Amino acid sequence: MTLIIISLYINLNFAFPMVDSTVFTATTTPFETLSHAQLLKIVSALPDAITPAYVYFEDYLLSQINALKQAFRPVDSAIECNIRYAMKAQSNANILKIFAREGIHFDCSSVYEVMRVMGAGVDPGCIELASQELTKGQLDMLRKIPGSEKVKFVASSAIQLDTLLADEQFKNQVLGLRVNPGFGSGYHSKTVVAGPKYSFGIWHENLDQIRSDFTVRKIHSHIGAGSDPTYWLKSAEYLMTLIEKRYPHCEVLNLGGGFKVARGDLDKAIDILPIAREALEIVTAFNKRTGRTLKIEIEPGSFLVANSGILVAEVIDRMSTRTETTAGEGHNFLKLNTGLNEMTRPALYGAQHSIRFFKRETEEIGSETIPMVVVGHCCESGDLITCDPSDSNALREVPVPASLQPGDFAILKGVGAYCSAMSLKNYNSFPEAAEVLVRSSGEAVLIRKRQEFGQIAQNEVDVV
Ligand SMILES: *Cc1c(COP(=O)(O)O)cnc(C)c1O
């Protein structure tokens, strides 16, 4: 243990390489450890054993929460760090309640998320809204909910700030500003959210134009999902110089989330510990130099939930275009009863999600494999489950057990974040999938029913 910690300190001297060593982060996720027997037990918890279903593991969630708490609240640091869960990653009330129980606060991306987490019984004082859309009409809707007067706000634009400060009730709940520090970072261009090409937050050079009849107590920034730690820390440094120069009453620096996790075999997760250490050191130095007592806040989504979830699906078909005439171009395909309607990330970001296969009747799957492209069930050529990480339209072959037949199972890794929450619900009229929580006790319980067929068209108005 001691040796590993020493090696982490040595890593601090480099420009934050993507280190593999992990002390606080569990290296194996439920995806790697799931047994044939556990899988069958989970499937039997589904009504009529119908897949696909999202399955979340409470123990792994708790281990990720603890990893963050330990990394960002070490006993030897004088800096306080608050953890907010970016609930857009996964918004099922049961998951939200686990976070609330563990003392985690919430970051919301819309007024509707605020109402949803309040509906889960969360203390409104722990809820903060930093959103792309915030209108007077939405504030009026929120106002009607008892307790909403305790919700906090961060303005993401000058117009949002005007809207908030014009509101007699909410104007005292505005803590500060979301700032675009001028650069961002993410594992895909579509997951970067800061820099000149992105519309999130107030552009750093335009802060001069922000009205001055309001006290900034918090500066907030989030530069992207799966960001390079070097840039994440650079944004921390930059925002602190901003706070020192401009915001004498600022008490909290929210550094956002974006900590990269590995969902696919080509992904490299970051090691949270050296990043946390460095962030705490930067703030400690700031407080020493300025005599202030700045606190920090982090706001992860993926780090907390991504690998706590798997998607349980079934093999439905296999076919091939590989013949003598198509030699170079043909492929063998395996089709699953899931796809971009449950897991949009591969099509959107070329995202990688590892797959494990299980025979239905036996633990023996055989060692012979065939290179195959795994595809989803939607009528879209872009519904690839194994795509090239740099091009979501390019096919990627992976070794698939030759013994697989329709009815056998596939589990997909890392679907706890931005899968259920981001689903293309009802495309091809597939009903929304069920969600299951595997409690710490080992019991698998349904936390969201599969949508009933009749619900798909329930809001349609019959006029023809
Ligand atoms: C989405 C989001 C996060 C969380 O990002 P992850 O990559 O899931 O950690 C944090 N803060 C804000 C403002 C966000 O929009």
The ligand as an SDF file (V2000), in Angstrom:
LIG
                    3D

 15 15  0  0  0  0  0  0  0  0999 V2000
  -22.7520   17.1060  -17.1600 C   0  0  0  0  0  0  0  0  0  0  0  0
  -22.1490   18.0200  -16.1990 C   0  0  0  0  0  0  0  0  0  0  0  0
  -21.2990   17.5490  -15.2070 C   0  0  0  0  0  0  0  0  0  0  0  0
  -20.8910   16.0990  -15.0820 C   0  0  0  0  0  0  0  0  0  0  0  0
  -20.0640   15.6530  -16.1020 O   0  0  0  0  0  0  0  0  0  0  0  0
  -19.4390   14.1730  -16.0370 P   0  0  0  0  0  0  0  0  0  0  0  0
  -18.6030   14.0860  -17.2490 O   0  0  0  0  0  0  0  0  0  0  0  0
  -20.5810   13.2160  -16.0520 O   0  0  0  0  0  0  0  0  0  0  0  0
  -18.6770   14.0770  -14.7680 O   0  0  0  0  0  0  0  0  0  0  0  0
  -20.8430   18.4580  -14.2830 C   0  0  0  0  0  0  0  0  0  0  0  0
  -21.1840   19.7630  -14.3400 N   0  0  0  0  0  0  0  0  0  0  0  0
  -21.9790   20.2510  -15.3000 C   0  0  0  0  0  0  0  0  0  0  0  0
  -22.3180   21.6830  -15.3080 C   0  0  0  0  0  0  0  0  0  0  0  0
  -22.4930   19.4000  -16.2580 C   0  0  0  0  0  0  0  0  0  0  0  0
  -23.2690   19.8970  -17.2170 O   0  0  0  0  0  0  0  0  0  0  0  0
  1  2  1  0
  2  3  1  0
  2 14  2  0
  3  4  1  0
  3 10  2  0
  4  5  1  0
  5  6  1  0
  6  7  2  0
  6  8  1  0
  6  9  1  0
 10 11  1  0
 11 12  2  0
 12 13  1  0
 12 14  1  0
 14 15  1  0
M  END
$$$$
